[in-house]
Amino acid sequence: LVVTDEAPMQHCHGIKALDHTLRDILDNQLPFGGIIIIFGGDFHQTTPVVPRGSRQCII
């Protein structure tokens, strides 16, 4: 069991790297090498990305 906090703040490449690393180390092609991963964090802390959006549009 792996618990990771602040998941919304992590870049997707970091999560993909963790997935590939665990698959390689455990020699298991299931997602995350078959290990249970719990992603925690407050998804309301991150604002959506609105290309060329005004502050009013983003908030």
N, C-alpha and C positions, 0 to 999 in steps of 0.2 A: 504494500500500500504506500503510495506516494501522495502527499498533500502539498499543493502549491498555493500560496496566497498571492493576492494581487494579480490574478490571471488576466484581468482586462488590460493591465498595464504592460504585459509581456508582448513582445513582437512575435508574429506568427512564425518567423524563421526559428526562433528559440524553441518553440513548442515542437516544430517539425524536427529540429535537430535532436531534441530529447527522444522523440518517437523513433527516429532512425538509429540512434545510439542504443536504446534499450532493445530494439529488434536485433541489432548486430551482437550485442553482448550476450543476450539470452538465447540467441539462435532460434527465435520464434517470430514468425511473420504476422502474428496478431497485432493489432494496434498497441503501441507501447510495450511490445514484447509480452503481452498477456498480463501485465501488472495493472492493478486498479489504480487509476489516477483521479484524485479529487481536486478540481479547480475551484478555488474560492476567491472571493473579492467582491467589491461593490461595483456592479456594472453601471450604476448611476453616477459614479465619480468621473467617468470619461464622457466627454461630449462627442457627438457625432462629427465626422469630418464632412463639411459641405464645401466642395470646391468653389472658390470665389464667392462664398456666401458672406453676407454681412453679419455683424455681431447679433443683430436682431433675428436674423434667419437661423443662426446656430443655436441661440438660446431659446 
